[in-house]
Amino acid sequence: MRDLLKQSFALVGVIKALRQIPFDVRRALWSIGREGDIREYLDTHPVRKLQIGAGYNMLDGWLNVDFNPYTRQPRQLYLNATRRFPFADAAFDYVFSEHMIEHIWWSDGQMMLKESHRILKPGGKIRISTPNLASITSLLDPPRTPIKEQYLKLSTDKHIPHAIGYRPGFVINNFFWDFGHFFVYDAETLELALRTAGFTDIQRWQPMQSDDSNFTGIESHQKIVGDEVNVFESIILQGVKK
């Protein structure tokens, strides 16, 4: 009987819904007073900068938002990036998001980018960092370069205890299924996404580098994986709202 209950889609759905209640309550609480916090930020910052999916990377001078704000970070506000943003048109000068857009579907990513375009001033800029699909799939192709070996070892040792050796098949499957990645971009697809959302002057940059000081040195993913692996794994594009 227990096995039959575990196989019940209705029962599993009810359990998942019950587990969602605490988050729904927290989300309602996070929304209380948010308008005042947003207004205070906009009123006190002549250069307005929005970081989407901030996590623990709290940037000074930025409005740091996240779908699941960390309670230990009082300067972080709740934002569902797949819905209309609670900001007026042309309210911001900069938008930045690092290793977040791959956790939502393509259509939701388009919503996020189009909303980013809407809230940016003319001449405002966006910077998106996300895993590079071309780098991940290149693990299957020879030669097995030192950085590929490093990536395979790091990923396996840290995340795949059941793997048999340092094999691309294990690492690539783990990359898609164990991290909640819903849509992973290569350079062409990320540029397409930005241009479809209305951005122009698309440029590619290495982590921590930019021709705009507001985007220089703001990434944090290298703190988790190291500088060399971050360069291998990440793709970063900047765009401009005309």
N, C-alpha and C positions, 0 to 999 in steps of 0.2 A: 504493500500500500504506500509506503514511504517513497519508493521509486516512482510509482505512478503519480504521486502528488508533485514530485520534483519535475516530472515531465509535463505538468499541466501549464499550458501557456497562460491561462487565466490567472492561476494562482501566482505564477512567477510575475505576471504583470502587476498584480495587486501588491506583492512584496516590493517590487521596484518602486511603485507609486508611493508606498508608505515610507520607503527610505528617502524619497525625494522631498518629503514634507519639511524636514529640518532645513534643507537648502532653500526651499521656497520661503520659509519664515525668515531666514537670514537675508535673502534677497530683498524682501519687503523692508526689513530693518535697514539694510544698506541704502535703500532708496530714500529713506526719511532724511531730510536735511541736505540731500545731495545738491539740490538746486542752489541752496545758499553757498555751499562749498564751491560749486562751479562759478557762481557769480563773484565770490571773493577772489578766486584765482584770476578770472578775467579782468577784474578791476585793479588788481595789484601787479599784473605782469604786462608791460608794454609789448614784449615779444612773447607770444602765446604758443606753447608747444605741447602737443598731446602724444603721450606714449600709450599704445594699445597693447594689452597683455603684458603689463609691467612685471608681474611676478615679484621676485625679490630685487630686481634691478631698479631701485628708486632713483630717479634722475633729478637733481636739483634744478629748479626753475621750470620743470615740466609738470603738467597735469597727468599723473600716473593713474591709469585705470586698468581694471582687470575683471574678468567674468566671475572670478572667485577671489575677492580681495583677501589678503592675509591680514588677520586681526592684529598682528604685531606691527603692521605698517599703517599708522593713522593717516598718512598723507595719500593713501590709495583709495580711489573711489570705484564703485561698481559700474560696469558697462557691459552690455551685451552687444558685441560688435556686429552681430548679424541682424540687428534691428536699427531703426532710425536713431541716430545719435541725438542726445538731449542738448544740442548746441545750435545756435543760430547760423545761418549762412555766413561764410567768410569770417568766421570768428577766430581762426587760428592761422599762424604763420608756418608751422611745421607739424608733421605727423610722422611718428616712428613706430615700427612694430618689428620685434625680433622673435623668430621661431614661434610664431603664433598662427599665421594664416594657414599653415599646413594642417592645423587641427580642426578646420571647418571645410565644408564641401565647396566646390568651385562656385556655385551660385551664391553661397553665403560670403565667400571671399569677394565676389563682385559687389555684393551689398556693402561690405566693409570698405572697399576701395572707392565706390561711388559716393558713399557718405563722407569719406575722407576728402574726396574732391570737393564736395558741397561745402564743407565747413572751412576749407582753406581759402585764404584771400587770393586774389589774382597775384601770381608770382610766388605763391606758397609752394612748399616742397614736401615731398613724401619720401621716406626711406624704408624699404622692406628688406628684412633679412629672413631667409628661410632655407631649409635643407635643399641641396641641389640634386635633383633626380639623376642628372647625368653622372655625377660623382658616385652616387650610390650604386647605380647599375654598372658602372665601370669596374666594380669589384669583380665582376664575372669575366672580364676580359684580361688576357695577358698583355704586358708582363705584370707580375706581382711586384710593384714598385715598393720602396721603403715606406711611403706614406700609406699605401694600401695595407701593407703588413701591420703598420701601427694602428690603423683604423680597425682592422679585423681583430687584432689582439685586444684593444681597448674595449670594443663593443662586446666581444665574447666574455672576457674576464669580468666585466661589470654587469652585464645584463643576461647572459645566456649560460647558466651553469650546466645545463643539460647538453650543450653542444659537444659534438665529437670533433675535436680539433678546431683550428681557426679557418672555418670554411665560409665562403661568400653566401652559400645557400642559407645557412643559419642566420647570418648577420642581416641579409636583405629581408628575409621573412620577419625577423624580430623588429627591424626598422619600421615595417608597415603595420604589423599587428599588435605590437606590445607598447607602442607609444601614443596610440590614438591619432595617427596621421590619416586624415581622410582624403586629402588631395595634395600631392607633392609636385612641385614645379621644377622645370628646367628653365634655362635662361629665356628661351623663346616663348614658353608658355607664361612666365611671369611678366615679360614685356608685353605680351598680348593682353594679359589681364589689366595691366596698368593703362595701356593705350585705350582699351575698351571702356575703362572707367573715366577716360577723358584726359589723362596725363600725357605730356609730351616731354621732349628733351630727355629721354631715358638714358641713364648712364649706369655703368657697372663699376662697383668699387670693392676693394678688399676690406675685410673687417677692420674697424677703427680708423679707416681712412676716408676722407671726403674733401671736396673743394669748398665746403661750407663748415665753418668752425662749430656751428650748432649740431652737426652730425659727426664730428670728429671724436673718436674715443668713447662712444656711448654704448657699444655692444658689451654683453656680459657672457655670451655663450662660451667664450674661450676659458672662462673661469671653471667651467665644468669639464670641457674636453681637451683643453690646451690650445695654444695658438696654431700649431701646424694642422691639427685635426680640424679646427674651426675653419681655417682657410680651405681645406679640402672639402669639408662637408657643406659649407654655407655658400649661398649665392646672395648678393646684395645689389639691389637696383634702387636708384633714385629717379624721381620724376618731378615735373613742374606743372602747376596749374596755370594755364595762360589766362 
